[in-house]
Amino acid sequence: MIIVLVEVESSVEAIAGIREALVDMQSASRAEEGCHDYTFCQEVADPGRMRILEVWESMDALRFHFGTPHMASFRETLAASPPGKMSVKVHELGVELEMPS
């Protein structure tokens, strides 16, 4: 299991300006084989900060994702309105635990 955590610093206006692209990217990514989750979150206390959580079955699934048309389109959108700062962390998990409710 591959976990990708992205933190983006931007502005409320910039995030609002790409909201449709965010929705499209999230929907298309979730439909990909090997994608367990793909979620954009705008922070409540700091609405100019966004986090992205991605959960992939494998590195192969993540690599495939990077080559998809919707990823290319999303990169073009970001290039037109780049975020101020972005950090990306990729983690590979070897053990998956189910926690009781």
Helices and strands as residue ranges (DSSP letters): E 2-9, H 12-17, H 19-30, E 35-42, E 49-56, H 59-66, H 69-80, E 85-92
